Amino acid sequence: MLKAYRYRIYPNKEQERQLAKTFGCCRFVYNQTLAYRKDAYEKKKSLSVKQIVIIIAIES
């Protein structure tokens, strides 16, 4: 049986700004990781999580 809980939050303006910034950073890292993994797949190579972290850290 699957169970889910939902919690509503009511952030103020400053919290909304910080959440938007955090989600933007997460989206950027996810998209970069996806691009690197797709590129590696097309080249018949694999990338470890450690390699991806190093690449993103160097380029950022």
C-alpha positions as CSV (number, residue, x, y, z in Angstrom):
1,M,0.0,0.0,0.0
2,L,1.3,3.4,-1.0
3,K,0.7,6.3,1.3
4,A,1.4,10.0,0.7
5,Y,1.3,13.0,2.8
6,R,0.8,16.6,1.6
7,Y,1.9,19.6,3.5
8,R,1.1,23.1,2.5
9,I,3.5,25.9,3.2
10,Y,2.9,29.6,3.2
11,P,6.2,31.3,2.7
12,N,6.6,35.0,3.0
13,K,8.2,37.1,0.2
14,E,11.8,36.6,1.3
15,Q,11.2,32.8,1.7
16,E,9.6,32.7,-1.8
17,R,12.7,34.4,-3.2
18,Q,15.0,32.0,-1.5
19,L,13.0,29.0,-2.6
20,A,13.0,30.2,-6.2
21,K,16.7,30.7,-6.1
22,T,17.3,27.2,-4.6
23,F,14.9,25.5,-7.1
24,G,16.7,27.3,-10.0
25,C,20.1,26.0,-8.8
26,C,18.7,22.5,-8.5
27,R,17.2,22.7,-12.0
28,F,20.5,23.9,-13.4
29,V,22.5,21.1,-11.8
30,Y,19.9,18.5,-12.9
31,N,20.0,19.7,-16.5
32,Q,23.8,19.9,-16.7
33,T,24.0,16.3,-15.3
34,L,21.5,15.1,-17.8
35,A,23.4,16.7,-20.6
36,Y,26.7,15.2,-19.5
37,R,25.2,11.7,-19.1
38,K,23.5,11.9,-22.6
39,D,26.8,13.0,-24.2
40,A,28.6,10.1,-22.5
41,Y,25.9,7.7,-23.5
42,E,26.2,8.8,-27.2
43,K,30.0,8.3,-27.0
44,K,29.5,4.8,-25.4
45,K,31.1,5.9,-22.2
46,S,29.9,6.1,-18.6
47,L,30.2,8.7,-15.9
48,S,30.2,8.1,-12.2
49,V,28.5,10.5,-9.8
50,K,32.0,11.6,-8.6
51,Q,33.1,12.5,-12.1
52,I,29.9,14.5,-12.7
53,V,30.3,16.4,-9.4
54,I,33.9,17.2,-10.4
55,I,32.9,18.4,-13.9
56,I,30.1,20.6,-12.6
57,A,32.3,22.0,-9.8
58,I,35.0,23.0,-12.2
59,E,32.7,24.6,-14.7
60,S,30.6,26.6,-12.2
